[in-house]
């Protein structure tokens, strides 16, 4: 593959059809198909007017047309007929595309790292495009509850309204029975564990862990706060530090072991230190 082809493939990947995302409408225009043929004439579909693409000239004399189907003929029927017709190189639906999804959360405009349009924040203008292109990702997925992200931090305010429904629940535990139902040595570890204080309440007295959890999975389009990068994912709350914001090797290692044992797919570790820790 040539180097020139690589950017084109990237652009095409960003323009993949959204398959009727968010609308319930068909993923393509009813009554129309796109056909590439060999030669100057359009495809021979009875009573079907065709329009050539503006830049339709291809190698080997191929030409591409937008074909309007006769009343009563479905796109599926036309494609079967056309693909078996002489002179037809390819036939496909006229797919529908949609604008990249933009949440309605009131503070989303300040999340320049997700979608940077060059907007001004605190009097400083950003650079358009210097972001992670979150809206393009949201056109494909908002994340899945099957993807559990372990946030090893100062805890999480797990009843925060922007995180309601985004917190992982331990399927092996029965709430409030004061028993170690899953046999891991921790009683009632329903949403994670507090390895700082050794109890099942990993509440955040500091704020850092809640901030991190919100960046990952804050609810979208709920009229408040921000939008998480993957609001469909679930947060496993593992508290490894307290009010002072410090963590220890002990609390961090235990948190990591817990996350692995409980099947977390991702571990968020927004912390660091200056020591060489074996």
C-alpha positions as CSV (number, residue, x, y, z in Angstrom):
1,X,0.0,0.0,0.0
2,X,1.3,3.4,-0.9
3,X,1.9,6.1,1.8
4,X,-0.6,8.3,0.0
5,X,-3.3,5.8,0.4
6,X,-3.0,5.7,4.2
7,X,-4.6,9.1,4.9
8,X,-7.4,8.3,2.5
9,X,-8.2,5.1,4.4
10,X,-8.2,7.0,7.7
11,X,-10.7,9.5,6.2
12,X,-12.9,6.8,4.9
13,X,-12.9,5.0,8.2
14,X,-14.2,8.2,9.8
15,X,-17.0,8.4,7.2
16,X,-18.3,4.9,7.7
17,X,-22.1,4.9,7.7
18,X,-23.7,5.1,11.1
19,X,-26.4,2.6,10.2
20,X,-29.3,4.8,11.3
21,X,-27.7,5.5,14.7
22,X,-30.0,7.2,17.1
23,X,-32.9,7.6,14.6
24,X,-34.6,4.3,14.0
25,X,-34.5,5.2,10.3
26,X,-33.1,2.8,7.6
27,X,-29.4,3.1,7.2
28,X,-29.7,4.0,3.5
29,X,-32.0,6.1,1.2
30,X,-35.0,4.1,0.2
31,X,-35.5,3.8,-3.6
32,X,-31.9,4.5,-4.5
33,X,-28.8,2.5,-5.2
34,X,-25.2,3.4,-6.3
35,X,-24.0,1.4,-9.3
36,X,-20.6,1.3,-11.0
37,X,-20.6,0.1,-14.6
38,X,-18.1,-0.3,-17.4
39,X,-18.9,2.2,-20.2
40,X,-20.6,5.5,-20.6
41,X,-24.2,4.4,-20.2
42,X,-26.0,4.0,-16.9
43,X,-27.2,0.7,-15.6
44,X,-30.1,-0.9,-17.4
45,X,-32.8,-0.7,-14.9
46,X,-36.3,-0.4,-16.4
47,X,-37.8,3.0,-15.8
48,X,-34.9,3.9,-13.4
49,X,-33.4,7.3,-14.1
50,X,-29.7,7.6,-13.1
51,X,-27.3,10.4,-12.4
52,X,-23.6,10.1,-12.8
53,X,-21.3,11.1,-9.9
54,X,-19.5,14.4,-10.4
55,X,-16.1,12.6,-10.2
56,X,-17.1,9.2,-11.5
57,X,-14.4,8.4,-14.1
58,X,-12.5,5.4,-13.0
59,X,-9.8,3.1,-14.4
60,X,-10.8,0.9,-17.2
61,X,-13.7,3.0,-18.3
62,X,-15.8,2.5,-15.1
63,X,-18.4,5.1,-14.2
64,X,-20.6,5.4,-11.1
65,X,-24.2,6.4,-11.0
66,X,-26.9,7.2,-8.5
67,X,-29.9,5.2,-9.6
68,X,-33.5,6.0,-8.6
69,X,-35.5,2.8,-8.6
70,X,-38.9,2.3,-10.1
71,X,-41.9,2.5,-7.6
72,X,-42.4,-0.8,-5.7
73,X,-38.8,-2.1,-6.2
74,X,-36.9,-2.4,-3.0
75,X,-33.2,-1.7,-2.6
76,X,-32.5,-5.3,-1.8
77,X,-34.2,-6.6,-4.9
78,X,-32.4,-4.1,-7.1
79,X,-29.0,-5.0,-5.7
80,X,-29.6,-8.7,-6.4
81,X,-30.6,-8.0,-10.0
82,X,-27.8,-5.4,-10.6
83,X,-25.0,-7.5,-9.2
84,X,-25.8,-10.2,-11.7
85,X,-26.2,-7.9,-14.6
86,X,-23.6,-7.7,-17.4
87,X,-21.4,-4.7,-17.2
88,X,-22.1,-4.0,-13.6
89,X,-18.9,-3.8,-11.5
90,X,-20.5,-3.1,-8.2
91,X,-23.9,-2.1,-6.6
92,X,-24.6,-0.8,-3.2
93,X,-27.2,1.1,-1.2
94,X,-27.0,4.9,-1.0
95,X,-26.0,5.0,2.7
96,X,-27.1,7.7,5.1
97,X,-24.5,9.6,7.2
98,X,-25.1,11.7,10.2
99,X,-23.2,14.5,12.0
100,X,-20.9,13.4,14.8
101,X,-22.8,13.1,18.1
102,X,-22.5,16.1,20.4
103,X,-23.9,15.7,24.0
104,X,-26.2,18.3,25.5
105,X,-24.4,18.4,28.9
106,X,-24.0,22.1,29.9
107,X,-20.2,21.9,30.6
108,X,-19.4,19.8,27.5
109,X,-18.2,22.9,25.7
110,X,-15.4,23.2,28.2
111,X,-14.2,19.6,27.6
112,X,-11.7,20.6,24.9
113,X,-9.8,17.4,25.2
114,X,-12.8,15.5,23.9
115,X,-13.9,17.9,21.2
116,X,-11.7,21.0,20.5
117,X,-13.3,23.5,18.1
118,X,-10.9,26.2,19.1
119,X,-13.4,27.4,21.8
120,X,-12.2,29.9,24.4
121,X,-11.9,28.6,28.0
122,X,-11.0,31.0,30.8
123,X,-10.0,33.5,28.1
124,X,-7.6,31.1,26.3
125,X,-8.5,29.9,22.8
126,X,-7.8,26.3,21.9
127,X,-6.4,24.7,18.8
128,X,-9.2,23.1,16.7
129,X,-8.7,19.4,16.3
130,X,-6.3,19.0,19.2
131,X,-8.4,16.4,21.0
132,X,-9.2,12.7,21.1
133,X,-12.1,13.0,18.6
134,X,-14.6,11.7,21.1
135,X,-17.7,12.5,18.9
136,X,-16.3,10.3,16.1
137,X,-16.0,7.5,18.7
138,X,-19.5,8.1,20.0
139,X,-20.9,7.5,16.5
140,X,-19.7,3.9,16.9
141,X,-20.2,3.3,20.6
142,X,-20.8,4.9,24.0
143,X,-19.1,2.1,25.7
144,X,-20.4,-1.1,27.2
145,X,-21.4,-2.2,30.7
146,X,-19.3,-5.3,30.0
147,X,-16.2,-3.1,30.0
148,X,-15.3,-2.5,33.7
149,X,-12.8,0.2,34.5
150,X,-11.1,-0.1,37.9
151,X,-10.4,3.4,39.2
152,X,-7.7,3.1,41.8
153,X,-7.7,6.4,43.5
154,X,-9.0,8.3,46.5
155,X,-12.4,6.6,46.1
156,X,-15.4,7.8,44.2
157,X,-18.6,9.6,45.2
158,X,-20.5,6.7,43.8
159,X,-23.9,8.3,44.5
160,X,-23.1,11.4,42.5
161,X,-26.0,12.1,40.0
162,X,-23.6,12.2,37.1
163,X,-22.3,8.7,38.0
164,X,-25.6,7.1,38.8
165,X,-25.9,3.9,36.8
166,X,-22.2,3.9,35.9
167,X,-20.9,2.2,39.0
168,X,-20.0,-1.5,38.8
169,X,-21.8,-3.9,41.1
170,X,-20.1,-7.1,42.4
171,X,-22.3,-9.9,41.1
172,X,-20.9,-12.3,43.7
173,X,-22.1,-10.2,46.7
174,X,-25.5,-10.0,48.4
175,X,-26.1,-6.4,49.6
176,X,-26.3,-5.9,53.3
177,X,-26.1,-9.5,54.6
178,X,-22.7,-8.9,56.3
179,X,-21.3,-12.0,54.6
180,X,-18.4,-12.7,52.4
181,X,-20.5,-14.2,49.6
182,X,-17.9,-14.4,47.0
183,X,-15.2,-15.9,49.3
184,X,-12.5,-13.3,48.6
185,X,-12.0,-12.4,52.3
186,X,-13.9,-9.1,51.9
187,X,-17.4,-8.6,53.4
188,X,-20.0,-6.8,51.3
189,X,-17.6,-5.4,48.7
190,X,-20.5,-4.3,46.5
191,X,-18.9,-1.6,44.4
192,X,-15.3,-2.2,45.2
193,X,-13.2,-1.8,48.4
194,X,-11.5,0.8,50.6
195,X,-8.0,-0.5,51.0
196,X,-7.0,2.6,52.9
197,X,-9.4,2.0,55.8
198,X,-10.1,-1.7,55.2
199,X,-13.9,-1.5,54.8
200,X,-16.5,-1.9,52.0
201,X,-17.2,1.9,51.7
202,X,-14.8,3.4,49.1
203,X,-16.2,6.9,49.4
204,X,-14.1,9.8,48.2
205,X,-13.2,12.4,50.8
206,X,-10.7,14.0,48.5
207,X,-12.3,14.5,45.1
208,X,-9.6,13.3,42.8
209,X,-11.1,9.9,42.3
210,X,-14.5,11.3,41.6
211,X,-13.1,13.7,39.0
212,X,-11.3,10.8,37.3
213,X,-14.4,8.6,37.3
214,X,-16.4,11.4,35.8
215,X,-14.0,11.8,32.9
216,X,-14.4,8.2,32.2
217,X,-18.1,7.5,32.6
218,X,-20.1,10.6,33.5
219,X,-23.7,10.2,32.2
220,X,-24.5,11.9,28.9
221,X,-27.4,14.1,28.0
222,X,-28.7,14.4,31.5
223,X,-28.7,18.2,31.7
224,X,-25.9,18.5,34.2
225,X,-22.1,18.5,34.4
226,X,-19.9,16.9,31.8
227,X,-20.0,13.9,29.5
228,X,-17.8,10.9,30.1
229,X,-15.6,9.5,27.4
230,X,-17.3,6.1,27.8
231,X,-20.6,6.7,29.7
232,X,-21.8,3.2,28.9
233,X,-18.9,1.6,30.8
234,X,-18.9,0.7,34.5
235,X,-16.6,2.0,37.2
236,X,-15.1,-0.4,39.9
237,X,-14.3,1.8,42.9
238,X,-11.0,1.0,44.6
239,X,-9.9,3.4,47.3
240,X,-6.1,3.4,47.8
241,X,-5.7,6.8,49.5
242,X,-7.6,9.2,51.8
243,X,-8.1,12.9,52.5
244,X,-4.4,13.7,52.0
245,X,-4.4,12.2,48.5
246,X,-1.5,9.9,49.1
247,X,-1.3,6.2,48.3
248,X,0.9,3.4,49.4
249,X,2.5,0.3,47.8
250,X,0.3,-1.8,50.0
251,X,-3.0,-0.2,49.0
252,X,-2.1,0.1,45.4
253,X,-0.9,-3.5,45.0
254,X,-4.0,-4.8,46.7
255,X,-6.2,-2.6,44.6
256,X,-4.6,-3.9,41.4
257,X,-4.9,-7.6,42.6
258,X,-8.6,-7.0,43.4
259,X,-9.2,-5.4,39.9
260,X,-7.6,-8.3,38.2
261,X,-9.5,-10.9,40.2
262,X,-12.8,-9.3,39.5
263,X,-12.3,-9.1,35.8
264,X,-11.7,-5.4,35.3
265,X,-10.7,-4.8,31.6
266,X,-9.0,-1.5,32.3
267,X,-7.2,0.0,35.3
268,X,-7.0,3.7,35.6
269,X,-3.9,4.7,37.6
270,X,-3.8,8.5,37.7
271,X,-0.9,8.7,40.2
272,X,2.8,8.4,40.4
273,X,5.9,8.8,42.7
274,X,9.6,9.4,42.8
275,X,10.8,6.2,44.4
276,X,12.0,3.0,42.6
277,X,9.5,0.6,43.9
278,X,10.4,-3.1,43.3
